[in-house]
Amino acid sequence: MNVNNFFNIDNSLLELDKKALAECQAVFKEIEGTTEYNQLKVLKAFIDNGVSESYFTHSTGYGYDDRGREILEKVMADCMGAEDSLMRHNFVSGTHTLTVALFGVLRPKDKVLVLTGRPYDTITGVFGIDEKTDGSLRDFGVEYAQVELKPDGTPDIEEIKKALQSNSYKMAYIQRSRGYSTRPTLTIDDIEVLCKTVKEISPDTVIMVDNCYGEFVERKEPCEVGADLIAGSLIKNPGGGIASTGGYIAGKKDLIEKCSYRLTCAGVGKEVGATLGHSRELYLGLFSAPHVVGEALKTAVYASALFGALGYNVSPKVTDKRGDIIQCVTLNTPENLVAFCQGMQSGAPVDAFVVPEPWDMPGYTDPVIMAAGAFTAGASIELSADGPLRPPYAAWMQGGLNFHSAHAGVLLAAQKMMSQIKGE
Ligand SMILES: *Cc1c(COP(=O)(O)O)cnc(C)c1O
């Protein structure tokens, strides 16, 4: 085992590692097939759009006639199976990107229906779900409704139909990834069923998908199965670990135009925006993204196999169909969760010497512990894990720029937990 030339891993754990790797092989093959497909899709989009070295230059000021920016947005649209896109370094986060898309499309008195239960934490304040927060959609008079998930965590198609029949909704909103919930992630097939359900009853309703963590996990993207608009973060999948910040929105041309008026100004839209030298890394990141997503998926599958073999509850399981790069491992005790994160941190390329401790974070009821030794602050396409210190003491982990290094990171998380249990 190569890993033992550089790190101290117990023999018993190395045995489990070998078994876990063997268990993963068939799934890894499948992942490699999807990676190759998506890599070729991206390559073709670069070639078809005539990407040139001259597009990597710097624009300043208004950024008029920035060919690099314009073509990047065409390439991204092709990669997402969409008509057009906005892909910018100056989206500050995934939440900001989703916010621009929501405010771009929705108007006062419009109604929005969320089909997938309570959305991701940071989005709840954007809708103004719990209170009319200043600047939220609710503050601007947009009405909110949500259909709860069924007890098994899947969308409730019957209730969605009833809601759509009894009211007229401007937008139906779908969250693809599980976020920090225990519900299953939606696959592209699941999204297709939701889109068909909406369009059958209410063909004019705009279907928007929060595509965070989902890009390049499957061979199709939501716009190819009926979604009108998608958005995501560039420090997750589509930035390929190279984009240092940013986000994208992709979808129908008229909707992208509306979003562009919110991003810049009415009447000006996407014709402006200095790229300040970021274009090269956005192109390179998008080009690398299918491969990096494949590595992150392998890391998630391997962690599922290893911690499953160690007797912990894992979700998804090794052979479950995946719709995102997230792996949840239920560790049962606070000591395990802390050791897991500390062990993973010790295998990071950056800040490996830092020992993470649980901390009270704004907006969270329990202390949270995080492992993140990344080149890009907060990047979750790089190997990272976190979890709140409350039962069942689950760690949500994701990312891994390359499997060889992320494999070591996951093994070190397990090693630290085992040492801690043995009282070493
Ligand atoms: C990451 C994520 C977001 C956006 O989060 P940011 O931290 O603002 O980038 C939104 N929805 C889901 C499901 C996510 O996983």
The ligand as an SDF file (V2000), in Angstrom:
LIG
                    3D

 15 15  0  0  0  0  0  0  0  0999 V2000
  -23.9260   25.2990   -1.4300 C   0  0  0  0  0  0  0  0  0  0  0  0
  -25.3710   25.3810   -1.6920 C   0  0  0  0  0  0  0  0  0  0  0  0
  -25.9890   26.5980   -1.9580 C   0  0  0  0  0  0  0  0  0  0  0  0
  -25.2520   27.9030   -1.9960 C   0  0  0  0  0  0  0  0  0  0  0  0
  -24.4170   28.0910   -0.9330 O   0  0  0  0  0  0  0  0  0  0  0  0
  -23.2710   29.1950   -0.8910 P   0  0  0  0  0  0  0  0  0  0  0  0
  -22.5460   28.8290    0.3460 O   0  0  0  0  0  0  0  0  0  0  0  0
  -23.9530   30.5120   -0.8080 O   0  0  0  0  0  0  0  0  0  0  0  0
  -22.4560   29.0700   -2.1240 O   0  0  0  0  0  0  0  0  0  0  0  0
  -27.3390   26.5810   -2.2200 C   0  0  0  0  0  0  0  0  0  0  0  0
  -28.0370   25.4410   -2.2260 N   0  0  0  0  0  0  0  0  0  0  0  0
  -27.4640   24.2490   -1.9790 C   0  0  0  0  0  0  0  0  0  0  0  0
  -28.2970   23.0120   -2.0040 C   0  0  0  0  0  0  0  0  0  0  0  0
  -26.1220   24.1740   -1.7060 C   0  0  0  0  0  0  0  0  0  0  0  0
  -25.5450   22.9930   -1.4860 O   0  0  0  0  0  0  0  0  0  0  0  0
  1  2  1  0
  2  3  1  0
  2 14  2  0
  3  4  1  0
  3 10  2  0
  4  5  1  0
  5  6  1  0
  6  7  2  0
  6  8  1  0
  6  9  1  0
 10 11  1  0
 11 12  2  0
 12 13  1  0
 12 14  1  0
 14 15  1  0
M  END
$$$$
